């Protein structure tokens, strides 16, 4: 059992290095999630963001979720060999 766990851990692919392509993918995914956050039911609950028509918690949540989605895209593209 322990040997098979060690063998499974040894076959984990290496994560990609940061490149401008990785930055663009994460930035675009964060922007898309931010635009989608404008469609939520109560986007103005909490302190208001001075520039955008959303609140600060909505902005922070959208950026965090955009990074999670972007990381998933980058890792997926790396695993299939496209990045």
Buried (B, 14 or more C-beta within 10 A) or exposed (E): EEEEEEEEEEEEEEEBEEEEEBEEBBEBBBBBBBEEBEEEEEBEEBEEBEEBEBBEEBBEBBBEBBBBBBBEBBEEBBEEEEB
